[in-house]
Amino acid sequence: MSTYNIHEAKSQLSKLIEAVQRGETVTIANAGKPVAVLGPLRDKGVRRVRGVLKGQIRLGAEFDEPLPDDMLKSFEAPG
């Protein structure tokens, strides 16, 4: 991981972006203190497929019934 001060980072931004594209992480510092990190974006991963669990999840008959009063009170703000 390389560290650059803000002035260097501004003047060498293209170089820093190329380093990030190679997988490197770059730290930007202000007066010697790290303030930002440039790094490669993470892959979003596998795309979700809708309906993959269709027919495998069952809800009880009481699913849409009102909650008991004591449970409802636990959701209320104190005071």
PyMOL commands that set and color helices and strands:
alter all, ss='L'
color gray80, all
select helices_A, chain A and resi 6-11+13-21+69-74
alter helices_A, ss='H'
color red, helices_A
select strands_A, chain A and resi 2-5+26-30+33-38
alter strands_A, ss='S'
color yellow, strands_A
deselect
rebuild
show_as cartoon
